[in-house]
Amino acid sequence: MDMKIELVSIPVTDVDRAKAFYVEQVGFNADYDQRVNEAMRFAACRWWSPTRMPPGLSWWPRASRPAR
């Protein structure tokens, strides 16, 4: 069975600063940013995209993964 992490919640005190760090420094894609009310805001950043992998990572389609 393949197990994978699909979503991780990271509470932050400054959403703009956290979003800038993950997008500009780490290279994530900013996918979602919604203010629910004055006290609550959700932002989602994704590190993986089918056309762009971060440097140093490799990915194999399921059918061609090397044997473990």
Backbone atoms as SQL, in Angstrom:
CREATE TABLE atoms (id INTEGER PRIMARY KEY, chain TEXT, resi INTEGER, resn TEXT, atom TEXT, x REAL, y REAL, z REAL);
INSERT INTO atoms VALUES
  (1, 'A', 1, 'MET', 'N', 0.843, -1.172, 0.000),
  (2, 'A', 1, 'MET', 'CA', 0.000, 0.000, 0.000),
  (3, 'A', 1, 'MET', 'C', 0.894, 1.243, 0.000),
  (4, 'A', 2, 'ASP', 'N', 0.584, 2.174, -0.881),
  (5, 'A', 2, 'ASP', 'CA', 1.282, 3.454, -0.910),
  (6, 'A', 2, 'ASP', 'C', 0.586, 4.420, 0.034),
  (7, 'A', 3, 'MET', 'N', 1.362, 5.049, 0.908),
  (8, 'A', 3, 'MET', 'CA', 0.810, 6.068, 1.791),
  (9, 'A', 3, 'MET', 'C', 1.481, 7.376, 1.450),
  (10, 'A', 4, 'LYS', 'N', 0.719, 8.456, 1.453),
  (11, 'A', 4, 'LYS', 'CA', 1.291, 9.751, 1.142),
  (12, 'A', 4, 'LYS', 'C', 0.604, 10.839, 1.946),
  (13, 'A', 5, 'ILE', 'N', 1.340, 11.888, 2.198),
  (14, 'A', 5, 'ILE', 'CA', 0.791, 13.047, 2.887),
  (15, 'A', 5, 'ILE', 'C', 0.199, 13.964, 1.830),
  (16, 'A', 6, 'GLU', 'N', -1.060, 14.309, 1.971),
  (17, 'A', 6, 'GLU', 'CA', -1.720, 15.153, 0.983),
  (18, 'A', 6, 'GLU', 'C', -1.906, 16.585, 1.464),
  (19, 'A', 7, 'LEU', 'N', -2.019, 16.769, 2.777),
  (20, 'A', 7, 'LEU', 'CA', -2.260, 18.102, 3.311),
  (21, 'A', 7, 'LEU', 'C', -1.657, 18.198, 4.700),
  (22, 'A', 8, 'VAL', 'N', -0.940, 19.280, 4.937),
  (23, 'A', 8, 'VAL', 'CA', -0.372, 19.547, 6.255),
  (24, 'A', 8, 'VAL', 'C', -0.797, 20.952, 6.650),
  (25, 'A', 9, 'SER', 'N', -1.351, 21.087, 7.830),
  (26, 'A', 9, 'SER', 'CA', -1.779, 22.383, 8.332),
  (27, 'A', 9, 'SER', 'C', -0.681, 22.960, 9.213),
  (28, 'A', 10, 'ILE', 'N', -0.269, 24.201, 8.899),
  (29, 'A', 10, 'ILE', 'CA', 0.773, 24.870, 9.680),
  (30, 'A', 10, 'ILE', 'C', 0.223, 26.219, 10.145),
  (31, 'A', 11, 'PRO', 'N', -0.166, 26.331, 11.407),
  (32, 'A', 11, 'PRO', 'CA', -0.654, 27.619, 11.916),
  (33, 'A', 11, 'PRO', 'C', 0.475, 28.648, 11.931),
  (34, 'A', 12, 'VAL', 'N', 0.182, 29.847, 11.469),
  (35, 'A', 12, 'VAL', 'CA', 1.174, 30.934, 11.458),
  (36, 'A', 12, 'VAL', 'C', 0.518, 32.204, 11.986),
  (37, 'A', 13, 'THR', 'N', 1.336, 33.124, 12.451),
  (38, 'A', 13, 'THR', 'CA', 0.806, 34.401, 12.943),
  (39, 'A', 13, 'THR', 'C', 0.739, 35.456, 11.845),
  (40, 'A', 14, 'ASP', 'N', 1.537, 35.296, 10.784),
  (41, 'A', 14, 'ASP', 'CA', 1.557, 36.244, 9.680),
  (42, 'A', 14, 'ASP', 'C', 1.453, 35.473, 8.365),
  (43, 'A', 15, 'VAL', 'N', 0.252, 35.391, 7.806),
  (44, 'A', 15, 'VAL', 'CA', 0.012, 34.598, 6.597),
  (45, 'A', 15, 'VAL', 'C', 0.794, 35.157, 5.411),
  (46, 'A', 16, 'ASP', 'N', 0.835, 36.468, 5.258),
  (47, 'A', 16, 'ASP', 'CA', 1.563, 37.056, 4.131),
  (48, 'A', 16, 'ASP', 'C', 3.052, 36.710, 4.170),
  (49, 'A', 17, 'ARG', 'N', 3.632, 36.786, 5.345),
  (50, 'A', 17, 'ARG', 'CA', 5.055, 36.465, 5.489),
  (51, 'A', 17, 'ARG', 'C', 5.308, 34.977, 5.239),
  (52, 'A', 18, 'ALA', 'N', 4.465, 34.118, 5.768),
  (53, 'A', 18, 'ALA', 'CA', 4.617, 32.679, 5.551),
  (54, 'A', 18, 'ALA', 'C', 4.435, 32.322, 4.080),
  (55, 'A', 19, 'LYS', 'N', 3.420, 32.902, 3.448),
  (56, 'A', 19, 'LYS', 'CA', 3.173, 32.636, 2.032),
  (57, 'A', 19, 'LYS', 'C', 4.358, 33.107, 1.183),
  (58, 'A', 20, 'ALA', 'N', 4.895, 34.285, 1.464),
  (59, 'A', 20, 'ALA', 'CA', 6.056, 34.793, 0.734),
  (60, 'A', 20, 'ALA', 'C', 7.251, 33.860, 0.896),
  (61, 'A', 21, 'PHE', 'N', 7.471, 33.354, 2.113),
  (62, 'A', 21, 'PHE', 'CA', 8.582, 32.442, 2.349),
  (63, 'A', 21, 'PHE', 'C', 8.432, 31.168, 1.520),
  (64, 'A', 22, 'TYR', 'N', 7.262, 30.534, 1.594),
  (65, 'A', 22, 'TYR', 'CA', 7.075, 29.264, 0.888),
  (66, 'A', 22, 'TYR', 'C', 7.081, 29.426, -0.632),
  (67, 'A', 23, 'VAL', 'N', 6.593, 30.542, -1.140),
  (68, 'A', 23, 'VAL', 'CA', 6.568, 30.758, -2.589),
  (69, 'A', 23, 'VAL', 'C', 7.924, 31.253, -3.096),
  (70, 'A', 24, 'GLU', 'N', 8.478, 32.285, -2.471),
  (71, 'A', 24, 'GLU', 'CA', 9.692, 32.919, -2.982),
  (72, 'A', 24, 'GLU', 'C', 10.975, 32.196, -2.582),
  (73, 'A', 25, 'GLN', 'N', 11.028, 31.652, -1.375),
  (74, 'A', 25, 'GLN', 'CA', 12.261, 31.018, -0.906),
  (75, 'A', 25, 'GLN', 'C', 12.299, 29.514, -1.168),
  (76, 'A', 26, 'VAL', 'N', 11.181, 28.839, -0.936),
  (77, 'A', 26, 'VAL', 'CA', 11.151, 27.383, -1.061),
  (78, 'A', 26, 'VAL', 'C', 10.759, 26.952, -2.474),
  (79, 'A', 27, 'GLY', 'N', 9.975, 27.774, -3.167),
  (80, 'A', 27, 'GLY', 'CA', 9.589, 27.446, -4.531),
  (81, 'A', 27, 'GLY', 'C', 8.240, 26.767, -4.668),
  (82, 'A', 28, 'PHE', 'N', 7.401, 26.861, -3.638),
  (83, 'A', 28, 'PHE', 'CA', 6.065, 26.273, -3.715),
  (84, 'A', 28, 'PHE', 'C', 5.191, 27.082, -4.677),
  (85, 'A', 29, 'ASN', 'N', 4.094, 26.490, -5.116),
  (86, 'A', 29, 'ASN', 'CA', 3.079, 27.196, -5.903),
  (87, 'A', 29, 'ASN', 'C', 1.984, 27.663, -4.957),
  (88, 'A', 30, 'ALA', 'N', 1.590, 28.919, -5.055),
  (89, 'A', 30, 'ALA', 'CA', 0.473, 29.433, -4.247),
  (90, 'A', 30, 'ALA', 'C', -0.818, 29.028, -4.951),
  (91, 'A', 31, 'ASP', 'N', -1.616, 28.191, -4.304),
  (92, 'A', 31, 'ASP', 'CA', -2.827, 27.655, -4.923),
  (93, 'A', 31, 'ASP', 'C', -4.104, 28.331, -4.454),
  (94, 'A', 32, 'TYR', 'N', -4.136, 28.769, -3.212),
  (95, 'A', 32, 'TYR', 'CA', -5.401, 29.201, -2.628),
  (96, 'A', 32, 'TYR', 'C', -5.115, 30.230, -1.550),
  (97, 'A', 33, 'ASP', 'N', -5.928, 31.269, -1.500),
  (98, 'A', 33, 'ASP', 'CA', -5.793, 32.276, -0.446),
  (99, 'A', 33, 'ASP', 'C', -7.166, 32.909, -0.245),
  (100, 'A', 34, 'GLN', 'N', -7.789, 32.600, 0.867),
  (101, 'A', 34, 'GLN', 'CA', -9.150, 33.060, 1.109),
  (102, 'A', 34, 'GLN', 'C', -9.297, 33.583, 2.532),
  (103, 'A', 35, 'ARG', 'N', -9.820, 34.784, 2.671),
  (104, 'A', 35, 'ARG', 'CA', -10.115, 35.339, 3.982),
  (105, 'A', 35, 'ARG', 'C', -11.552, 34.954, 4.342),
  (106, 'A', 36, 'VAL', 'N', -11.713, 34.230, 5.438),
  (107, 'A', 36, 'VAL', 'CA', -13.027, 33.792, 5.895),
  (108, 'A', 36, 'VAL', 'C', -13.729, 34.927, 6.632),
  (109, 'A', 37, 'ASN', 'N', -12.986, 35.594, 7.491),
  (110, 'A', 37, 'ASN', 'CA', -13.470, 36.776, 8.207),
  (111, 'A', 37, 'ASN', 'C', -12.243, 37.564, 8.663),
  (112, 'A', 38, 'GLU', 'N', -12.420, 38.589, 9.433),
  (113, 'A', 38, 'GLU', 'CA', -11.284, 39.405, 9.864),
  (114, 'A', 38, 'GLU', 'C', -10.254, 38.637, 10.681),
  (115, 'A', 39, 'ALA', 'N', -10.681, 37.586, 11.345),
  (116, 'A', 39, 'ALA', 'CA', -9.777, 36.847, 12.224),
  (117, 'A', 39, 'ALA', 'C', -9.247, 35.550, 11.611),
  (118, 'A', 40, 'MET', 'N', -9.751, 35.139, 10.433),
  (119, 'A', 40, 'MET', 'CA', -9.367, 33.845, 9.895),
  (120, 'A', 40, 'MET', 'C', -9.107, 33.917, 8.390),
  (121, 'A', 41, 'ARG', 'N', -7.981, 33.348, 7.997),
  (122, 'A', 41, 'ARG', 'CA', -7.591, 33.324, 6.582),
  (123, 'A', 41, 'ARG', 'C', -6.927, 31.995, 6.275),
  (124, 'A', 42, 'PHE', 'N', -7.254, 31.401, 5.149),
  (125, 'A', 42, 'PHE', 'CA', -6.654, 30.146, 4.722),
  (126, 'A', 42, 'PHE', 'C', -5.836, 30.392, 3.463),
  (127, 'A', 43, 'ALA', 'N', -4.605, 29.908, 3.454),
  (128, 'A', 43, 'ALA', 'CA', -3.757, 29.968, 2.265),
  (129, 'A', 43, 'ALA', 'C', -3.178, 28.574, 2.061),
  (130, 'A', 44, 'ALA', 'N', -3.115, 28.135, 0.825),
  (131, 'A', 44, 'ALA', 'CA', -2.570, 26.815, 0.519),
  (132, 'A', 44, 'ALA', 'C', -1.479, 26.960, -0.526),
  (133, 'A', 45, 'CYS', 'N', -0.369, 26.299, -0.254),
  (134, 'A', 45, 'CYS', 'CA', 0.748, 26.268, -1.188),
  (135, 'A', 45, 'CYS', 'C', 1.090, 24.812, -1.481),
  (136, 'A', 46, 'ARG', 'N', 1.417, 24.549, -2.717),
  (137, 'A', 46, 'ARG', 'CA', 1.694, 23.170, -3.144),
  (138, 'A', 46, 'ARG', 'C', 3.133, 23.105, -3.627),
  (139, 'A', 47, 'TRP', 'N', 3.871, 22.111, -3.205),
  (140, 'A', 47, 'TRP', 'CA', 5.273, 21.997, -3.588),
  (141, 'A', 47, 'TRP', 'C', 5.451, 21.246, -4.885),
  (142, 'A', 48, 'TRP', 'N', 4.497, 20.443, -5.283),
  (143, 'A', 48, 'TRP', 'CA', 4.671, 19.582, -6.443),
  (144, 'A', 48, 'TRP', 'C', 3.732, 19.973, -7.563),
  (145, 'A', 49, 'SER', 'N', 4.219, 19.918, -8.761),
  (146, 'A', 49, 'SER', 'CA', 3.354, 20.053, -9.918),
  (147, 'A', 49, 'SER', 'C', 3.846, 19.057, -10.958),
  (148, 'A', 50, 'PRO', 'N', 2.979, 18.544, -11.788),
  (149, 'A', 50, 'PRO', 'CA', 3.396, 17.526, -12.763),
  (150, 'A', 50, 'PRO', 'C', 4.462, 18.026, -13.739),
  (151, 'A', 51, 'THR', 'N', 4.554, 19.328, -13.937),
  (152, 'A', 51, 'THR', 'CA', 5.507, 19.854, -14.915),
  (153, 'A', 51, 'THR', 'C', 6.756, 20.447, -14.270),
  (154, 'A', 52, 'ARG', 'N', 6.799, 20.552, -12.949),
  (155, 'A', 52, 'ARG', 'CA', 7.936, 21.190, -12.289),
  (156, 'A', 52, 'ARG', 'C', 8.217, 20.517, -10.953),
  (157, 'A', 53, 'MET', 'N', 9.377, 19.936, -10.819),
  (158, 'A', 53, 'MET', 'CA', 9.788, 19.340, -9.549),
  (159, 'A', 53, 'MET', 'C', 10.874, 20.209, -8.928),
  (160, 'A', 54, 'PRO', 'N', 10.876, 20.349, -7.612),
  (161, 'A', 54, 'PRO', 'CA', 11.953, 21.094, -6.953),
  (162, 'A', 54, 'PRO', 'C', 13.304, 20.431, -7.218),
  (163, 'A', 55, 'PRO', 'N', 14.391, 21.198, -7.273),
  (164, 'A', 55, 'PRO', 'CA', 15.726, 20.624, -7.507),
  (165, 'A', 55, 'PRO', 'C', 16.065, 19.565, -6.465),
  (166, 'A', 56, 'GLY', 'N', 16.696, 18.497, -6.895),
  (167, 'A', 56, 'GLY', 'CA', 17.137, 17.454, -5.979),
  (168, 'A', 56, 'GLY', 'C', 16.112, 16.369, -5.715),
  (169, 'A', 57, 'LEU', 'N', 14.902, 16.524, -6.219),
  (170, 'A', 57, 'LEU', 'CA', 13.882, 15.492, -6.035),
  (171, 'A', 57, 'LEU', 'C', 13.665, 14.760, -7.347),
  (172, 'A', 58, 'SER', 'N', 13.356, 13.500, -7.248),
  (173, 'A', 58, 'SER', 'CA', 13.047, 12.744, -8.458),
  (174, 'A', 58, 'SER', 'C', 11.676, 12.098, -8.291),
  (175, 'A', 59, 'TRP', 'N', 11.045, 11.838, -9.379),
  (176, 'A', 59, 'TRP', 'CA', 9.697, 11.285, -9.339),
  (177, 'A', 59, 'TRP', 'C', 9.542, 10.295, -10.467),
  (178, 'A', 60, 'TRP', 'N', 8.957, 9.169, -10.175),
  (179, 'A', 60, 'TRP', 'CA', 8.676, 8.171, -11.187),
  (180, 'A', 60, 'TRP', 'C', 7.184, 7.945, -11.234),
  (181, 'A', 61, 'PRO', 'N', 6.604, 7.871, -12.433),
  (182, 'A', 61, 'PRO', 'CA', 5.198, 7.464, -12.515),
  (183, 'A', 61, 'PRO', 'C', 5.048, 6.089, -11.873),
  (184, 'A', 62, 'ARG', 'N', 3.901, 5.814, -11.327),
  (185, 'A', 62, 'ARG', 'CA', 3.661, 4.569, -10.594),
  (186, 'A', 62, 'ARG', 'C', 4.128, 3.341, -11.367),
  (187, 'A', 63, 'ALA', 'N', 3.860, 3.272, -12.663),
  (188, 'A', 63, 'ALA', 'CA', 4.185, 2.080, -13.445),
  (189, 'A', 63, 'ALA', 'C', 5.684, 1.890, -13.633),
  (190, 'A', 64, 'SER', 'N', 6.478, 2.936, -13.489),
  (191, 'A', 64, 'SER', 'CA', 7.916, 2.789, -13.770),
  (192, 'A', 64, 'SER', 'C', 8.805, 3.030, -12.552),
  (193, 'A', 65, 'ARG', 'N', 8.245, 2.954, -11.360),
  (194, 'A', 65, 'ARG', 'CA', 9.073, 3.126, -10.161),
  (195, 'A', 65, 'ARG', 'C', 10.063, 1.982, -10.037),
  (196, 'A', 66, 'PRO', 'N', 11.273, 2.279, -9.556),
  (197, 'A', 66, 'PRO', 'CA', 12.226, 1.194, -9.344),
  (198, 'A', 66, 'PRO', 'C', 11.752, 0.265, -8.216),
  (199, 'A', 67, 'ALA', 'N', 12.129, -0.967, -8.294),
  (200, 'A', 67, 'ALA', 'CA', 11.742, -1.943, -7.250),
  (201, 'A', 67, 'ALA', 'C', 12.393, -1.580, -5.932),
  (202, 'A', 68, 'ARG', 'N', 11.686, -1.852, -4.842),
  (203, 'A', 68, 'ARG', 'CA', 12.235, -1.555, -3.507),
  (204, 'A', 68, 'ARG', 'C', 12.924, -2.764, -2.956);
